[in-house]
C-alpha cells in the first residue's frame, strides 16, 4: 500500500512533460490520479507510459483546480493513504505579487512546484517535514504562506465555516496557489460537504476573488488548524528568489512569523 496519493490537475495540457519530469522526483511509492477538462488520448498515453497505474479522469471545467481535486478524491478510498500531494498547471503571468515578491511568466508555477517536487532532494525535504512530525498537517512553499485572505473572500469563507460547523479563524495559515502536501484527514474533513459544479461556477477568470474556489483555498488552512495541525513552509531551491525574499522581508512587519514557518 502506498502512503502517498498524488493529484495532478492538467488543465493546460501543453505542460504535460513539465509535470511528468517532476513527478519522477517523488522518491516514495505513490498512486497518481490526473484530471483533465478535455479528453486527450495522446496525452493519456504519454502519462500512462511513464506511470502505468495512473488513473485519468475527465471533469467539468469548474472551480479552477479545486473542484477537480475534490472530484478526484471522491474516486479513491482515502483510508488507504496517509498523505496527499495536490499540484496543478498554472498559466504564464505578466506579473503577480505574493508576499512582496513579483513573479513573471511561469515563475508562479515553478516556485510552487520546486519546493515540493522540483528535485528529489526537495521532495525528500517536504516529505520529511510532514512525516517526521505529528504536529504538521500541511507543507507548502514558504513564499506562498498567507495568514490573511483577500477581503473579498471573507463573506464566502465565513459561510463555509458555518457549513462545516467550525469557527472562522482570521489567523489560520493557508497556501496561496493551493499546491501542497497534506495529511489525508484534512481532505476527508472537507469532503463532508459535497459542493456541486454549479456552486463553483464556470465563468471564472484568473485573478478573480470572492468565489467558492478562492474561499476553499483558505479552508484548507482552516481545516488544518481546526484539526489541531500547523502549516509548515519549505524553502525554494531558487537562489535568486531566496535572496530577494530575504531582502524584502527586512521591512516586512510579519518577518518573524514568516521565518518561523
N, C-alpha and C positions, 0 to 999 in steps of 0.2 A: 504493500500500500504506500502511495506517495503521500508525503506530508504536505506538499505544495500543489495548489491549483493555480494556474495562470490563465487570466482572461486578457485577450487582446481584441480590442475593437478596431477593425481595419476599415475605417470609413474612407480614407484616402488610399486606394488600393495600389497606387504607384509607390507607396512606401513599404511594400511587402518585403523586399530584400533587406532594407534597413533593419526591420524588426526581426526577420529570421536570423540575421547575423547576430544580433544582440541577445536573442533568446538562447543562442548557443552558449552564452556565457553563464547560464544557470548551472550550478555545479551539484545540485541535488536532483533526485528523481522528481518529475513533475508531470501533471496532466495539463494539457493545453486545450482551451476552448476558444475559438475565434468567431467573432460575429462580424457580419458584413451586411450592408443595407441593400446590396445588389449581388445576385448570384454571379459567380465567375468561375467557370470550370477550370480555366488555365491557372488562375490564382490558387484555387483549392488544390490543384495537383502539385503546385510548387510548395505549398505549405506541407502537404502530406508526404512529399518526397523527403523533406527534412525531418518532419515529425509525424511518422506514420499513424500514431494513435490519436492525433489531434481530431477534435470534434469541430465541425464548421456549421454555424447556424446563421440563417438569413433572418434579419429582424427589420422591423419598421424603422424608418428614419425619423426618430423622435427622441427628444431629451438628450441631445448630444451623445456622450459616451455613457451617461448614467442609466438611461432606460435600457439600452442593450446589455449593460452589465448585469442588471437585475434579472433580465430575461434569461441570460446565460446561467446565472446562479440557480434559477428555478429548474434547470435541466439536469442538475447534478445533485448527488447525495452528499451534501456538505459535511455530514458527520464523518466522512472518510478523510477529511483534510483538516490540518491544523492551521495552515496559513494560506492566504490568498494574495496573489500579486495582480494588481489592476493596472494595465497600461493601455495606451491607445494612440492613434495617429494624431498629429497636430499640423495645421496648415502653416505656411510661411507668413510671417507678420512684418509689416513695415516697421512697427515699433510697439513694444509692450513694456510697461513698467510694473515691476513687482518688488516690494521691499527696497526701493531706491535703486534698483538695477534696471537697465534698459536691455531688452533682448530684441534682436533683429533676425529676420529670415527664419531659419529653423532653430534659433537659439533657445526659444522657449521649450520646444520639444526635446532638444538634445540635452538641455540642462535638467530636465525632469527625468529623462531616461538614464543618463550617465551614472548618477549615484546609485541607481537600482540594478541595472544590467549592462552598463557601459563596458564593463570588463569583468573577468572572473573575480578579480580582486575586489571590485566594487560590489558585486553581488554577495560575495562572502562576507564583506563588512556589514551590508544591510541585513543579511540573513542572521548573522551572529548577533546583531543589535536586538532583534526581536526574540530569537530563540534562546538567548542566554539570560534573559531577564523576564520574570513573571510580571513585572510592572509595566512593560511596554506593550501597547496594543496596536499602534500604527508606526511604521517607519516610512519617512518620505524625505525628499531632498530638502536640505536646510534652507536653501534660498527661498523656498516657497511656503515656509511655515507662516501661518497667519493666526492672529487671535482676535481679529475684528472683521466681520463680514461687511460688505457694502451695505450702506443704509437702506438701499432699495430692496434688499433681500430680507430685512428684519421681519416684516409682516408675515411673509410666507414661512420663514423658518419658525417663528413663534407658533404659527398654525400647525406646522409639522410636529413640533414638540408636544402640543396638545393631543395630536393624533397618536403619538407614541406614549403619552402619559408620562413625560419626563419634564423637568424644569428647563426653561430656556436659560442657558449659561452663556452670557455675553463674553466670557473669558475662555471658552473652550477653544483649544488649538485645533486648526484644521489645515489641510494641504491644498493650496491653490493649484489648480491643474488636475486634481483628482487622479494622480498616479502615486501608488503607494503599495507597501507590503503590510498586511494586517492579519490579525487573528480572526479566524473564521466566525467566532461567536459574535463579533461586531456585525458582520453581514447577516447572520441568522437573525439577530435582533431587528435589523432594519427590514428584513423580509416579512416581518409580522404584518406590515401594511402592504397591500398589493396595489400599487398605483398603475393605472392603465396608460396606454399610449396617449389617449386624449387628455389625460391630466397633465402630461408633459408639454403637449403642443408640438406642432410640426414646423411652424414658421419661426424658427429661431435663427438669429444671426450671431456670428462671433462677436463677443464683447457685450452682448445684452446682459441685463441683470433682471432680477425680480421673478425669474421662472422657478418652477419646481426643481429643475435640474440644478440650478445655481444654489438653491437652498439645501438640496441633498448633498452638495459639496460640503457645506457646513455641517450637515447632520452626521457625516462620517465621524467628524471630530466630536460632536455632541454625544453620539452613541458610545464612542471610545471612553469619554470622560464619565458618562453615566454608569458604565460597566466597571469603573474603577481603574482604568488604564491611563497611561500617559502616551503622548505622541512624541516621538524622537526624530530629530533631523540627522541625516547623514550627509557628509560633505561631498561636494563635486570634485572630480579629478581635473577640472579646468583651472589651471593656474591663473589665467587672466581674470576670470570671474571671481575667483577666490580673493585675489589681491584687491580688485575693485570693490568687492563686497566689504572687506575689512576696512578699507579706507572710508567708504561711505558710512559704515556703522559708527565711526568715531563720533559723528554728530547725531546719531540715531538715539532717540530717547529710550528705545527698547533694547539697547545693545546688550545689557546683561541678560535680559530674557532670551533674546535670540541665541546668544552664545551658550546659554545654559542648556539649550536643546540640541 
